[in-house]
Amino acid sequence: MISNPNGLSQAVVLCLGYGVTIAPIFDVAKLVEIHGQKKGMDLFNDVRKLTDEAAQIPIDWGSTSLEVAGKKVHAEMHSRYPYLDNKALAAIAWKFTFDWR
């Protein structure tokens, strides 16, 4: 369960390095720097929960391309967490597809 959805979209993007790094990362230090130790760690834990949950979305790899799988993950996570903005959802899908390359 996500502890606090406020600021979570920004935390996902920052923590994963979306739009900044060439590959997804988990930059807990960035979240702690911006939000302080407690809130930064809480946000980091929520980002991990989201990416772990996304990784469990079933994909029929026999009939699904990586691109289509990424779109499915984006759509499924949006239905589960409608408060996440498009950039955060794209970051989660990016991590998912990168992990399956």
N, C-alpha and C positions, 0 to 999 in steps of 0.2 A: 504494500500500500504506500502511496506517495504521501510524504509527510506534509508538504505545503506546495500547492501549485503556483503560488506567487513567485514570479521571477524564474520559474522553471524553464521556460522556453529559452531565455537568454543563457541560462546555466548550461543547457544541453549544447547549444552552439559553441559557447566558450570552452567548455570542458572537452568536447570532441575535436575542437580545432577546425570546425567546419568553415570552409572558405579561406582558411589561413594555412593549414598544413596540407601536405600532399597525401597523407594517410591519417585516418582517425587515431586519436590519442586519448588518454584520460589525464587531463591536466588539472589535478586537484589543487595544485599550488595557485593556479590562476583564480579558482573559486575562493580559496582562503584569502588570497590577497585582496580581492574585491569585497568579499562579504564577511571576513573575519573567520576565526577558527570554527566556531560552532555552526553557524549558518552555512559556511562554505562546505563543511563536511556533510551536513544534512543534504545540501543540494547535490554534492558528489554522489552520495548514497542513492539519491533518487535518480540521478542520471544512470548509474549502474543498473538499478532496478529496471528502468525503461529499456536499456539496451539488452539486458538479459531477457526481458520479456519478449522483445522484438525477435530475438534469436530463436525463440521457441515457436514462432508462428509457422505452422506447417506449410511446406511448399512441395508440390509435386515436381521434382526436378526432372522427371522424365518428359514432361510436357511444358515446362515453364522456363523461359530464359531468365538470365540474371536481371535484365532490365525490367521485365514484367514482375519478377519477384520483389524487386525494390518498390515498385508501384503498389503491389499488394500490401507490403509491410507499411508503407506510408498510409494507405487507406485504412488498414486495420488499426494502426496506432491512433489515427485520427478519430476513429469511432470509439475507441476506448478512452482517449484523453482529448476531448474536443477543445479544451482550453490551451493546448499546445499550438503555437503558430506554425505556419507553413515552413518556415526556415528550420525550426526545431525538428519537425517531422521529416524534412529532407535530410537533416543531419543524422537522424536515427536510421533512415533508409540507406544513406551513404555508408554508415558503419556496417550495417547488415550486409550490403552487397560487397563491400570491401572484404569482409570476413569470409565470404563465400568464393572469392576469386581464386 
